[in-house]
């Protein structure tokens, strides 16, 4: 049986978080296209994309 190391568990949870954030960003994008709240939703989407980029950058430094 194979057990994940601490580093591998951290990487796995980071990738799960990135997946969730990208799904939320896609939902916001579809809502943005359907509704008239373009400025508000595009601001939220931008913040999510910045959070995803920041997490990826942190992950690169950890490796």
Secondary structure as GFF3:
##gff-version 3
##sequence-region A 1 63
A	DSSP	alpha_helix	6	34	.	.	.	ID=ss1
A	DSSP	alpha_helix	38	62	.	.	.	ID=ss2
###
